[in-house]
Amino acid sequence: MDWDLKEELRDCLVAAAPYGGPIALLRNPGRKEKPASARPVLEIYSASGVPLASLLWKSGPMVSLGWSAEEELLCVQEDGVVLVYGLHGDFRRHFSMGNEVLQNRVLDARIFHTEFGSGVAILTGAHRFTLSANVGDLKLRRMPEVPGLQSAPSCWTTMCQDRVAHILLAVGPDLYLLDHAACSAVTPPGLAPGVSSFLQMAVSFTYRHLALFTDTGYIWMGTASLKEKLCEFNCNIRAPPKQMVWCSRPRSKERAVVVAWERRLMVVGDAPEGIQFVLDEDSYLVPELDGVRIFSRSTHEFLHEVPVASEEIFKIASMAPGALLLEAQKEYEKESQKADEYLREIQELGQLPQAVQQCIEAAGHEHWPDMQKSLLRAASFGKCFLDRFPPDSFVRMCQDLRVLNAIRDYHIGIPLTYSQYKQLTIQVLLDRLVLRRLYPLAIQICEYLRLPEVQGVSRILAHWACYKVQQKDVSDEDVARAINQKLGDTPGVSYSDIAARAYGCGRTELAIKLLEYEPRSGEQVPLLLKMKRSKLALSKAIESGDTDLVFTVLLHLKNELNRGDFFMTLRNQPMALSLYRQFCKHQELETLKDLYNQDDNHQELGSFHVRASYAAEERIEGRVAALQTAADAFYKAKNEFAAKATEDQMRLLRLQRRLEDELGGRFLDLSVHDTVTTLILSGQNKRAEQLARDFRIPDKRLWWLKLTALADLEDWEEIEKFSKSKKSPIGYLPFVEICMKQHNKYEAKKYASRVGPEQKVKALLLVGDVAQAADVAIEHRNEAEMSLVLSHCTGATDGATADKIQRARAQAQKK
């Protein structure tokens, strides 16, 4: 170990993270060797003892330490507050385990891991348990009360069964299992008689097995469900052990428990005898997926079951295929003929593929590079004599071992085994290297394994940049430039995330400089708003051309600024002003009016009052007043046409109200034309003519209106009188068309004869007189009219007429 510890481990609170994780130490402030005024020091080391952080503990008395799955240090205080620190001693957050824990204080605590995350279990001074299965999503559960529990249990632990966290505790000779609903007494099957107390208990790394140490010196081992006994071992030691943990390999049938006393270590299982080790120093046990880490002030060791492949190859006088292949390779290097003999023996048994695979697998479980190379050389040697051995497993093992050897270096201090590495996955390992700020190594691993850019190098560079912004001894300009030079346009890197980290560190100006490199405006604007740089956010939103983004900023500005400042800001941004007007037209009409007033925009203000007169007001007086205001605004805008049109509308509204009062019926909001038509339909011809004169409706339009209205009434007699009242300004073809539209051919023929020569053919065709139309066309010698008549000739009925036109056309062509 690289550390220089002066205290014994037993004098410290100790917590070590699994998967070769860091170690945290806190000198117990309750010890009498130190004066009461001395504050404890919290120290964090790598697994090789390299210091990572050291800080003076200034908070309350601490009861327990533990690491989360994300390698965050959880410090449980006596008042139930849990403080969370990063790997480098940086404070992250804190949370409380509830008022009941605060009132009764914490006697003991456990940090445990489940598939949902990392949890905390608390034993209070009232001998009640409180538990949270996931500190990332804190939901406190008060466990049921244990009947008759007057003092702290002799031992207890947390278990996870059926995706639910439980607590198993011992009270004298009895065991109780607590879940969220009930407290149940449980009995281990096959337990030796005479037990009056349980002194220690341990759950396996995967929560599948349980070990119980009794006051009789027996260790009971079975399933965590307490339904099956695996074995029982008498260690002949009745003193309570300092620690007891499981030591087993995944998918192995061997089960073993490691028990530690002050200077003794014992490994027990279903064998009649255990393995004992004498310890030179006070040691601490850390359960792992495939073994137990044991560290002291001077060493850090790993105790585990020998893997099957290694045992087969290295046991004495082994004749396993892998062992013979290893010997063959060694003899080959010596240029000995024995290499051929060993190789033939393996080939005759047809076990060469198995031998190669054994060597590859055994290499993965070796920690010394020389032994790894020896086994991989043997595997490579055997592959040369196989035609179709897939190289993937060999190549992958070479890559994995290079990664493992790199992180096992004591400067790095992550002593992962091959099984742990595969369980942890390369992505999690990279995250842990980044947490340790080992960016160059993480990038080298990504490049060596050829990981996708977004999953590998990009994520690491982003983490590096977030770390860089925390260096407050470097100027904002230098930090921003260094980050941009390193990151450039790397895919998957978000400058806005880095800027958010800078803002969180209190470096607002640095965050703004970093946002300049962010190509996506949608990422820039929200952070600028959060930093209260709303005007800059508005400029960025306008530059993006994204109207939704502009609206988002405008609404934020409206709530942030007073009305005058908000309008002044809009005046400096024409695009934003235009968009805000569009918004106000649909949502806030009064604000729109204020905008027009502030800008002295009388034209738009007049249009606004015109719309308002129809949208809001129902009383005629209110509408006329609104129109009068609009007319005044149009005069100020020097828009004479709009002002006159508005005044005409006011006159029309008053007239329509008078007509409704005198005649009944619906006149309001009709156009001038519709008003005239309605009067004619009501038989008020004189009033219609007067209205037409008042509003200067041209004669042609009035004749059309009157003709259409009388035709709708089918008042043919009145139409005839109307046609003879004076010379028609619209001609008489419209009379023919209107009559035919009403399917009255008889009346239409009356007017066809009065149609002028230039429209005579068309009128005759409308009334169906094809023969006379042909005569008129021939008389006019008009080619277009003759073609029109021909198009109306059908079948034998009009055959003579068609021939007549054809002859006339032929004669015209001869001339």
C-alpha positions in Angstrom: 0.0 0.0 0.0 1.2 3.5 -0.9 -0.3 5.2 2.1 1.5 6.0 5.3 -1.1 5.2 8.0 -0.1 5.9 11.6 -3.4 4.6 13.1 -4.6 1.0 13.2 -7.6 0.3 11.0 -9.5 -0.7 14.1 -9.2 2.9 15.3 -10.9 4.2 12.1 -14.3 4.1 10.4 -13.4 2.2 7.2 -15.4 1.9 3.9 -14.1 0.3 0.7 -16.0 0.2 -2.5 -16.4 -3.0 -4.4 -14.9 -3.7 -7.9 -11.5 -2.5 -6.9 -12.9 0.7 -5.6 -11.5 3.5 -3.4 -11.1 3.3 0.4 -12.4 5.9 2.9 -11.0 6.3 6.4 -12.2 8.4 9.3 -10.4 8.5 12.6 -13.0 7.7 15.3 -13.6 11.0 17.2 -14.8 9.1 20.2 -11.4 7.5 21.0 -9.9 8.6 24.3 -6.4 8.8 22.9 -7.2 12.2 21.3 -8.4 15.3 23.1 -12.1 16.0 22.6 -11.4 19.2 20.7 -9.4 17.3 17.9 -11.5 17.0 14.8 -11.3 13.8 12.8 -9.9 13.8 9.3 -11.7 12.1 6.4 -9.3 10.6 3.9 -9.9 8.9 0.6 -7.4 6.6 -1.1 -7.3 4.5 -4.2 -7.2 0.7 -3.7 -3.3 0.9 -3.8 -3.2 3.6 -1.1 -2.6 6.6 -3.4 -4.2 9.7 -1.7 -7.2 11.1 -3.5 -8.6 13.5 -1.0 -8.3 14.7 2.6 -10.6 17.0 4.5 -11.2 18.0 8.1 -14.6 16.7 9.3 -16.5 19.7 10.6 -20.0 18.2 10.7 -21.7 16.1 13.3 -20.6 12.7 14.8 -20.4 10.0 12.2 -21.8 6.5 12.6 -21.1 4.8 9.4 -19.4 5.2 6.0 -20.2 3.5 2.7 -19.8 3.8 -1.1 -22.6 4.0 -3.6 -22.6 2.1 -6.9 -21.6 5.5 -8.5 -18.5 5.7 -6.2 -20.0 8.5 -4.1 -19.1 8.4 -0.4 -22.2 8.3 1.9 -21.5 9.5 5.4 -24.2 8.7 7.9 -24.3 11.0 10.9 -25.8 10.4 14.3 -28.7 12.8 13.6 -29.8 10.8 10.5 -28.3 13.3 8.0 -26.4 11.6 5.1 -23.7 13.6 3.5 -22.6 12.7 0.0 -19.1 13.4 -1.2 -17.3 12.8 -4.5 -14.2 10.7 -5.0 -12.0 13.8 -4.6 -13.7 15.0 -1.4 -16.0 17.4 -3.2 -19.4 17.8 -1.4 -22.3 16.8 -3.6 -25.5 16.9 -1.6 -27.1 15.8 1.6 -30.4 14.2 2.7 -32.2 13.3 5.9 -33.5 9.9 6.9 -36.5 11.4 8.6 -37.7 13.2 11.8 -38.0 9.9 13.7 -34.3 9.2 13.1 -33.4 12.7 14.1 -35.3 12.4 17.4 -34.0 9.0 18.3 -30.5 9.3 16.8 -28.7 6.6 14.8 -27.2 3.6 16.6 -26.0 1.8 13.5 -26.3 2.0 9.7 -25.6 -0.1 6.6 -25.0 1.0 3.0 -26.1 -1.7 0.6 -26.5 -2.2 -3.1 -29.5 -3.5 -5.1 -30.4 -3.6 -8.8 -32.2 -0.3 -8.2 -29.2 1.5 -6.8 -27.5 2.0 -3.5 -29.6 2.0 -0.3 -29.2 3.0 3.4 -30.6 1.2 6.3 -30.7 2.8 9.8 -31.1 1.4 13.3 -32.4 4.1 15.6 -32.1 4.6 19.4 -35.7 3.4 19.6 -34.6 0.1 18.1 -36.6 0.7 15.0 -35.3 0.4 11.4 -35.7 3.0 8.6 -34.7 2.1 5.1 -34.3 3.6 1.6 -33.6 1.2 -1.2 -32.3 4.0 -3.6 -30.6 7.2 -2.3 -30.9 8.6 -5.9 -34.7 8.5 -5.6 -35.2 8.8 -1.9 -38.3 7.1 -0.5 -38.1 6.3 3.2 -39.7 3.2 4.6 -40.2 2.7 8.3 -39.9 -1.1 8.9 -42.3 -2.9 11.3 -41.5 -3.0 15.0 -39.9 -6.2 16.4 -42.0 -7.5 19.3 -40.3 -7.3 22.6 -37.1 -5.7 21.3 -35.7 -3.7 24.3 -32.1 -3.4 23.2 -30.0 -3.3 20.1 -29.9 -6.6 18.2 -26.7 -8.7 18.5 -26.3 -8.5 14.7 -28.3 -7.5 11.7 -27.9 -7.1 7.9 -29.8 -6.1 4.8 -31.0 -8.6 2.1 -32.7 -8.2 -1.2 -35.3 -10.8 -2.2 -37.8 -10.6 -5.0 -36.7 -7.1 -5.9 -37.5 -5.9 -2.3 -35.1 -4.9 0.4 -35.4 -6.8 3.8 -33.7 -6.6 7.1 -32.6 -9.8 9.0 -31.8 -9.3 12.7 -30.9 -11.5 15.6 -32.3 -11.1 19.1 -30.8 -13.7 21.4 -31.6 -17.1 19.8 -34.3 -15.8 17.6 -34.1 -14.4 14.0 -36.6 -11.9 12.6 -37.1 -10.9 9.0 -38.5 -7.4 8.4 -40.2 -6.4 5.1 -42.4 -3.4 4.3 -45.5 -5.1 5.7 -44.6 -7.4 8.6 -42.1 -8.8 11.1 -41.7 -12.6 10.7 -39.8 -15.0 13.0 -37.6 -17.3 10.9 -35.6 -20.4 11.8 -32.5 -21.6 9.9 -33.1 -25.3 9.0 -30.6 -27.8 10.5 -29.1 -25.3 13.0 -27.0 -27.1 15.7 -28.7 -27.1 19.1 -27.6 -25.0 22.1 -27.5 -21.7 20.3 -28.3 -18.8 22.6 -27.2 -15.9 20.5 -26.1 -15.0 16.9 -22.9 -13.0 17.0 -22.4 -12.2 13.3 -24.2 -12.7 10.0 -23.1 -12.2 6.3 -25.0 -12.1 3.0 -23.2 -13.1 -0.2 -22.4 -10.5 -2.8 -25.4 -11.6 -4.9 -27.8 -11.9 -1.9 -28.3 -15.6 -2.6 -26.6 -17.1 0.5 -26.5 -16.4 4.2 -23.9 -17.2 6.9 -24.6 -17.1 10.6 -22.0 -17.2 13.4 -23.4 -18.5 16.7 -22.1 -18.2 20.3 -21.3 -21.9 20.2 -18.6 -21.4 17.6 -20.7 -22.9 14.8 -21.0 -21.2 11.4 -24.3 -22.1 9.6 -24.3 -21.6 5.8 -27.5 -21.8 3.7 -29.7 -19.9 1.2 -30.7 -16.4 2.0 -34.3 -17.5 1.9 -33.5 -19.6 5.0 -35.2 -22.6 3.3 -32.1 -24.7 2.6 -29.0 -25.5 4.6 -25.7 -25.8 2.7 -23.4 -26.8 5.5 -22.3 -26.1 9.1 -18.8 -25.7 10.4 -17.4 -25.7 13.9 -14.5 -23.3 14.1 -14.0 -24.0 17.9 -13.8 -20.2 18.5 -16.5 -18.6 20.5 -15.2 -15.0 20.4 -17.3 -12.8 18.1 -15.5 -12.2 14.8 -14.6 -8.7 13.7 -15.8 -9.4 10.2 -17.4 -12.3 8.3 -17.9 -12.2 4.5 -18.6 -14.7 1.7 -15.9 -15.8 -0.7 -17.3 -17.5 -3.9 -16.9 -17.4 -7.6 -19.9 -16.9 -10.0 -21.4 -20.2 -11.2 -19.1 -22.2 -8.9 -20.4 -25.0 -6.7 -17.9 -24.2 -4.0 -19.1 -22.0 -1.2 -16.8 -20.5 1.4 -17.0 -17.9 4.2 -14.0 -15.8 5.4 -14.1 -15.0 9.1 -11.6 -12.5 10.6 -10.6 -11.9 14.2 -8.0 -9.6 15.5 -5.0 -11.4 14.1 -6.5 -14.5 12.5 -8.3 -15.3 9.3 -10.2 -18.5 8.7 -11.7 -19.8 5.4 -14.5 -22.3 6.0 -16.9 -24.2 3.8 -18.4 -27.7 3.5 -15.0 -29.3 4.0 -14.3 -30.9 7.4 -11.4 -28.5 8.0 -10.9 -24.8 7.3 -7.9 -22.9 6.1 -6.3 -20.6 8.7 -4.0 -17.6 8.1 -2.1 -15.6 10.8 -2.4 -11.9 10.2 0.6 -9.7 11.0 -1.5 -6.5 11.1 -5.1 -5.4 11.7 -6.9 -6.1 8.3 -10.2 -5.2 6.7 -12.3 -7.5 4.4 -14.1 -6.3 1.3 -16.5 -8.7 -0.3 -16.3 -8.9 -4.1 -18.1 -10.7 -6.9 -15.5 -13.5 -7.1 -13.6 -13.3 -3.8 -12.5 -11.1 -0.9 -10.1 -8.2 -0.9 -8.0 -8.0 2.3 -6.1 -4.9 3.1 -4.0 -3.7 6.0 -1.6 -0.8 6.7 1.1 -2.4 4.5 -0.6 -4.7 1.9 -3.7 -5.3 -0.2 -4.4 -8.9 -1.2 -7.1 -10.8 -3.0 -8.4 -14.1 -1.7 -10.4 -16.2 -4.1 -11.2 -19.7 -5.3 -8.7 -20.9 -7.9 -10.5 -20.8 -11.3 -11.2 -24.2 -12.9 -9.0 -23.5 -15.9 -6.1 -22.5 -13.8 -6.4 -25.5 -11.5 -6.6 -27.8 -14.5 -3.4 -26.4 -16.0 -1.2 -25.8 -12.9 -2.0 -28.6 -10.5 0.7 -31.2 -9.9 1.1 -33.8 -12.6 -1.9 -32.5 -14.5 -2.6 -34.2 -17.8 -5.3 -31.7 -18.8 -5.1 -30.5 -22.5 -4.2 -27.0 -21.4 -1.4 -28.2 -19.2 0.1 -30.4 -22.0 -0.2 -27.5 -24.5 1.6 -25.1 -22.1 4.4 -27.7 -21.7 4.5 -28.2 -25.5 5.0 -24.5 -26.0 7.8 -24.3 -23.4 9.6 -27.3 -25.0 9.2 -25.7 -28.5 10.9 -22.5 -27.2 13.8 -24.8 -26.0 13.8 -26.4 -29.5 13.1 -29.8 -27.9 11.3 -32.7 -29.7 9.2 -33.2 -26.6 7.0 -30.3 -28.0 6.0 -32.6 -30.9 5.2 -35.5 -28.5 3.0 -33.3 -26.2 1.2 -31.9 -29.2 0.6 -35.3 -30.8 -0.8 -36.6 -27.5 -3.3 -33.7 -27.4 -4.3 -34.1 -31.1 -4.7 -37.9 -30.8 -7.3 -37.2 -28.0 -9.0 -34.5 -30.2 -8.6 -32.0 -27.4 -6.5 -29.3 -29.1 -9.4 -26.8 -29.3 -10.2 -27.4 -25.7 -6.5 -26.9 -24.8 -6.4 -23.6 -26.6 -9.6 -22.4 -24.9 -8.3 -23.5 -21.4 -5.1 -21.5 -21.9 -7.0 -18.4 -23.0 -9.4 -18.6 -20.1 -6.6 -19.2 -17.5 -4.7 -16.2 -18.9 -7.7 -14.0 -18.0 -7.6 -15.0 -14.4 -3.8 -14.4 -13.9 -2.6 -11.1 -12.5 1.0 -11.3 -13.5 1.8 -10.2 -17.0 4.6 -12.8 -17.5 2.2 -15.7 -16.7 -0.5 -14.1 -18.9 2.0 -14.0 -21.8 3.1 -17.6 -21.2 -0.5 -18.9 -21.4 -1.4 -16.7 -24.4 1.8 -17.9 -26.2 0.7 -21.5 -25.6 -2.8 -20.7 -26.9 -1.3 -19.0 -30.0 1.0 -22.0 -30.5 -2.0 -24.4 -30.4 -4.0 -22.3 -32.8 -1.4 -22.8 -35.5 -2.4 -26.5 -35.7 -6.1 -25.8 -36.0 -7.8 -25.1 -39.3 -10.9 -23.3 -38.1 -10.4 -22.0 -34.6 -12.2 -18.7 -34.3 -9.7 -16.0 -33.3 -12.3 -13.7 -31.6 -11.8 -15.1 -28.1 -8.0 -14.9 -28.3 -8.0 -11.3 -29.7 -10.6 -10.2 -27.1 -8.7 -11.7 -24.2 -5.5 -9.9 -25.4 -7.4 -6.6 -25.5 -9.0 -7.2 -22.1 -5.7 -8.1 -20.4 -4.0 -5.0 -21.8 -6.8 -2.9 -20.3 -6.7 -4.8 -17.0 -3.0 -4.5 -16.7 -3.1 -0.8 -17.3 -5.7 -0.1 -14.6 -4.1 -2.5 -12.1 -0.9 -0.4 -12.0 -0.6 1.0 -8.5 -0.6 4.6 -9.8 -4.1 3.9 -11.1 -5.1 1.6 -8.3 -8.2 -0.3 -9.7 -7.3 -4.0 -9.1 -10.2 -5.5 -11.1 -10.3 -9.2 -11.8 -11.4 -10.5 -15.2 -14.8 -11.6 -13.8 -15.4 -8.2 -12.2 -14.3 -6.4 -15.4 -16.8 -8.3 -17.5 -19.6 -7.7 -14.9 -18.7 -4.0 -14.6 -18.6 -3.4 -18.5 -16.1 -1.2 -20.3 -18.4 1.8 -20.2 -18.6 1.8 -16.4 -14.9 1.4 -16.2 -14.4 4.4 -18.4 -16.7 6.4 -16.2 -14.6 5.4 -13.1 -11.4 6.5 -14.8 -13.0 9.8 -15.7 -14.1 10.2 -12.0 -10.5 9.8 -11.1 -9.6 12.4 -13.7 -7.4 9.9 -15.5 -8.5 11.3 -18.9 -5.4 10.3 -21.0 -5.7 6.6 -19.9 -9.4 6.6 -20.6 -8.9 8.1 -24.1 -6.1 5.6 -24.8 -8.4 2.7 -23.9 -11.2 4.1 -26.1 -8.8 4.4 -29.1 -7.3 1.0 -28.4 -10.7 -0.8 -28.2 -12.0 1.4 -31.1 -15.1 2.4 -29.3 -17.6 4.6 -31.1 -16.8 8.3 -30.8 -20.0 9.2 -28.9 -19.6 6.4 -26.4 -15.9 6.8 -25.9 -13.6 9.8 -26.5 -16.4 12.4 -26.8 -17.8 11.6 -23.4 -14.4 11.6 -21.8 -13.5 15.0 -23.4 -16.8 16.4 -22.2 -16.0 15.2 -18.6 -12.5 16.7 -18.9 -13.9 20.0 -20.0 -16.3 20.0 -17.0 -13.4 19.4 -14.7 -11.4 22.2 -16.5 -14.0 24.8 -15.7 -13.6 24.2 -12.0 -10.0 25.4 -12.1 -10.6 28.9 -10.8 -6.9 29.9 -10.9 -7.1 30.1 -14.8 -8.8 33.1 -16.5 -12.1 32.6 -18.3 -10.6 33.4 -21.7 -7.8 30.8 -21.3 -10.1 28.1 -20.1 -12.6 28.7 -22.9 -9.8 28.7 -25.5 -8.2 25.5 -24.1 -11.5 23.7 -24.1 -12.3 24.7 -27.7 -8.8 23.8 -28.9 -9.1 20.4 -27.4 -12.8 19.6 -28.3 -13.2 21.5 -31.6 -16.3 20.1 -33.3 -16.1 16.6 -31.7 -19.4 14.8 -32.3 -21.4 14.1 -29.2 -19.8 16.9 -27.1 -22.3 19.5 -25.9 -20.7 22.9 -25.1 -24.0 23.9 -23.4 -23.5 21.1 -20.8 -20.0 22.3 -20.1 -21.3 25.9 -19.9 -23.9 24.8 -17.4 -21.2 23.2 -15.3 -19.3 26.5 -15.4 -22.3 28.5 -14.4 -22.9 26.0 -11.5 -19.3 26.8 -10.4 -20.1 30.5 -10.3 -18.3 31.4 -13.6 -21.0 33.1 -15.6 -18.7 34.9 -18.0 -16.9 31.6 -18.8 -20.3 30.0 -19.4 -21.2 32.7 -21.9 -17.8 32.3 -23.7 -18.4 28.6 -24.0 -21.9 29.0 -25.3 -20.4 30.9 -28.3 -19.0 27.6 -29.4 -22.4 25.8 -29.1 -23.8 25.4 -32.7 -27.4 24.7 -31.5 -29.3 27.8 -30.5 -31.9 25.6 -28.8 -29.2 24.6 -26.3 -27.8 28.1 -25.9 -31.0 30.0 -25.1 -32.3 28.1 -22.1 -29.0 28.4 -20.3 -28.7 32.1 -21.1 -32.2 32.6 -19.6 -31.2 30.7 -16.5 -28.1 33.0 -16.2 -30.5 36.0 -16.5 -28.9 37.1 -19.8 -32.2 37.5 -21.4 -31.3 40.2 -24.0 -28.4 38.0 -25.2 -30.7 35.0 -25.3 -33.1 37.1 -27.5 -30.4 37.9 -29.9 -29.3 34.3 -30.1 -32.9 33.1 -30.6 -33.4 35.7 -33.5 -30.2 34.6 -35.1 -31.4 31.0 -35.1 -34.6 31.8 -37.0 -36.6 29.6 -34.7 -39.8 31.4 -34.0 -40.8 29.1 -31.1 -37.4 29.9 -29.4 -38.0 33.6 -29.9 -41.5 33.3 -28.3 -40.0 31.4 -25.4 -37.5 34.3 -24.7 -40.1 37.0 -25.2 -42.5 35.5 -22.6 -39.5 35.1 -20.2 -38.6 38.8 -20.8 -42.2 39.9 -20.3 -42.2 38.3 -16.9 -38.7 39.5 -16.0 -38.8 43.2 -17.1 -41.3 46.0 -16.3 -43.6 47.0 -19.2 -41.6 50.1 -20.3 -38.2 48.3 -20.4 -39.8 45.3 -22.2 -41.2 47.5 -25.0 -37.9 49.4 -25.3 -36.2 46.0 -25.8 -38.6 45.0 -28.5 -38.1 48.3 -30.3 -34.4 47.4 -30.7 -35.3 44.0 -32.2 -37.7 44.5 -35.2 -38.1 40.7 -35.8 -39.0 40.1 -32.2 -41.4 43.0 -32.2 -43.1 41.6 -35.3 -43.4 38.2 -33.7 -44.7 39.6 -30.5 -47.4 41.6 -32.3 -48.5 38.4 -34.0 -48.7 36.8 -30.6 -50.7 39.7 -29.1 -53.2 39.6 -32.0 -54.3 36.2 -30.9 -53.7 36.4 -27.1 -53.3 39.9 -25.7 -55.2 42.6 -27.7 -54.7 45.3 -25.0 -51.0 44.8 -25.1 -51.1 45.1 -28.9 -52.9 48.5 -28.5 -50.2 49.7 -26.1 -47.5 48.7 -28.5 -49.1 50.7 -31.3 -49.6 53.7 -29.0 -46.0 53.7 -27.9 -44.8 53.5 -31.5 -47.3 56.2 -32.7 -48.4 53.7 -35.3 -51.7 55.3 -36.1 -52.4 53.2 -39.2 -52.2 49.9 -37.2 -54.0 51.5 -34.3 -56.9 52.4 -36.6 -57.0 48.8 -38.0 -57.0 47.6 -34.4 -60.1 49.7 -33.5 -61.9 48.5 -36.6 -61.3 44.9 -35.6 -62.2 45.7 -32.0 -65.5 47.2 -33.1 -66.6 43.9 -34.5 -64.9 41.5 -32.1 -65.9 42.9 -28.7 -68.8 45.4 -28.9 -72.4 44.3 -29.5 -74.1 47.6 -28.9 -74.3 49.8 -32.0 -73.3 52.9 -30.0 -70.1 51.2 -28.9 -69.2 49.9 -32.3 -69.8 53.4 -33.9 -67.6 54.9 -31.2 -64.8 52.4 -31.9 -65.1 53.2 -35.6 -64.9 56.9 -34.9 -61.7 56.3 -33.0 -60.4 54.3 -35.9 -61.3 57.1 -38.3 -59.5 59.6 -36.2 -56.4 57.4 -36.2 -56.5 57.0 -40.0 -56.7 60.8 -40.4 -53.6 61.0 -38.1 -51.9 58.4 -40.3 -52.9 60.6 -43.4 -54.8 57.7 -44.9 -57.8 59.5 -46.3 -59.2 56.5 -48.1 -59.3 54.4 -44.9 -60.8 57.3 -42.9 -63.6 57.9 -45.5 -64.3 54.2 -45.7 -64.6 54.0 -41.9 -67.0 57.0 -41.8 -69.1 55.3 -44.6 -69.3 52.2 -42.5 -70.5 54.3 -39.5 -73.2 55.8 -41.7 -74.2 52.4 -43.0 -74.4 51.0 -39.4 -76.8 53.8 -38.3 -78.9 53.3 -41.4 -79.1 49.6 -40.9 -80.2 50.1 -37.3 -82.9 52.5 -38.5 -84.1 50.0 -41.2 -84.3 47.2 -38.6 -86.4 49.4 -36.3 -88.7 50.5 -39.1 -88.9 47.3 -41.3 -87.9 44.5 -39.0 -85.7 41.8 -40.3 -81.9 41.5 -40.3 -79.9 44.4 -41.8 -77.0 44.9 -39.3 -73.5 43.9 -40.6 -74.7 43.4 -44.2 -72.6 45.0 -46.9 -74.0 47.9 -49.0 -74.8 45.5 -51.8 -76.5 43.0 -49.5 -78.5 45.8 -47.9 -79.7 47.0 -51.3 -80.6 43.4 -52.3 -82.5 42.8 -49.0 -84.5 46.0 -49.5 -85.4 44.9 -53.1 -86.5 41.5 -51.8 -88.6 43.3 -49.2 -90.3 45.3 -51.9 -88.6 48.5 -50.8 -87.4 49.6 -54.3 -87.4 53.3 -53.6 -85.4 52.9 -50.4 -83.0 50.7 -52.3 -82.5 53.3 -55.0 -82.1 56.0 -52.3 -79.4 53.9 -50.5 -77.6 53.4 -53.8 -77.6 57.2 -54.4 -76.4 57.9 -50.8 -73.5 55.5 -51.2 -72.8 56.3 -54.8 -73.4 52.8 -56.1 -72.9 52.8 -60.0 -75.9 52.2 -62.2 -74.5 49.1 -63.7 -74.0 47.5 -60.2 -77.5 48.6 -59.1 -79.1 47.1 -62.2 -77.3 43.8 -61.6 -78.4 43.8 -58.0 -82.0 44.6 -58.8 -82.2 42.1 -61.7 -80.8 39.3 -59.5 -83.1 40.1 -56.6 -86.2 40.2 -58.8 -85.2 37.0 -60.5 -84.9 35.3 -57.1 -88.4 36.5 -56.4 -89.5 35.3 -59.9 -91.3 38.6 -60.3 -91.1 38.4 -64.2 -93.6 41.2 -64.6 -91.5 43.6 -62.5 -88.4 42.5 -64.4 -90.1 43.4 -67.7 -91.2 46.8 -66.3 -87.6 47.3 -65.0 -86.1 46.5 -68.4 -88.4 49.1 -70.1 -87.9 51.8 -67.5 -84.9 53.1 -69.4 -82.1 51.9 -71.5 -80.3 49.1 -69.7 -76.7 50.1 -68.8 -75.7 46.4 -68.6 -77.3 45.5 -71.9 -80.0 42.7 -72.2 -77.8 39.6 -72.3 -77.8 39.5 -68.5 -81.6 39.4 -68.6 -81.4 36.3 -70.8 -78.8 34.7 -68.6 -80.7 35.3 -65.4 -84.0 34.0 -66.9 -82.3 30.8 -68.2 -80.6 30.4 -64.8 -84.2 30.4 -63.3 -85.2 27.9 -66.1 -87.6 30.3 -67.7 -87.0 30.1 -71.5 -90.2 31.9 -72.3 -89.1 35.1 -70.5 -85.6 34.7 -71.8 -86.8 34.8 -75.5 -88.4 38.2 -74.8 -85.0 39.7 -74.1 -83.0 37.7 -76.7 -84.5 39.8 -79.5 -83.4 43.0 -77.7 -79.8 42.0 -77.3 -77.3 43.9 -79.4 -75.8 42.5 -82.6 -72.4 41.6 -81.0 -74.1 39.4 -78.3 -77.0 38.2 -80.4 -75.6 34.8 -81.3 -74.8 34.0 -77.7 -78.3 35.1 -76.5 -80.0 32.9 -79.2 -77.9 29.9 -78.3 -78.8 30.4 -74.6 -82.5 30.2 -75.4 -81.9 27.2 -77.7 -82.6 28.8 -81.1 -79.7 27.3 -83.0 -81.1 27.9 -86.5 -81.6 31.6 -85.9 -78.2 31.9 -84.3 -76.7 30.3 -87.4 -78.5 32.8 -89.7 -77.2 35.7 -87.6 -73.7 34.3 -87.6 -73.7 33.8 -91.4 -75.1 37.3 -91.8 -72.3 38.7 -89.7 -69.8 36.5 -91.5 -68.0 36.0 -88.2 -65.9 32.8 -88.1 -65.8 32.7 -84.3 -69.6 32.9 -84.1 -70.1 30.2 -86.7 -67.7 27.9 -84.8 -69.7 28.6 -81.6 -72.9 27.7 -83.4 -71.4 24.5 -84.8 -70.3 23.4 -81.3 -74.0 23.6 -80.3 -75.3 21.5 -83.2 -76.2 18.0 -82.1 -77.2 14.9 -84.1 -79.6 14.8 -87.0 -81.8 17.6 -85.5 -79.3 20.3 -86.3 -77.8 18.6 -89.4 -79.3 21.0 -91.9 -78.1 24.0 -89.8 -74.6 22.6 -89.6 -74.5 22.0 -93.4 -75.7 25.5 -93.9 -72.9 26.9 -91.8 -70.3 24.7 -93.6 -71.5 26.0 -97.0 -71.3 29.6 -95.8 -67.8 29.0 -94.6 -66.8 27.4 -97.9 -68.2 30.3 -99.9 -66.4 32.8 -97.6 -63.1 31.0 -98.2 -63.6 31.1 -102.0 -64.0 34.8 -101.9 
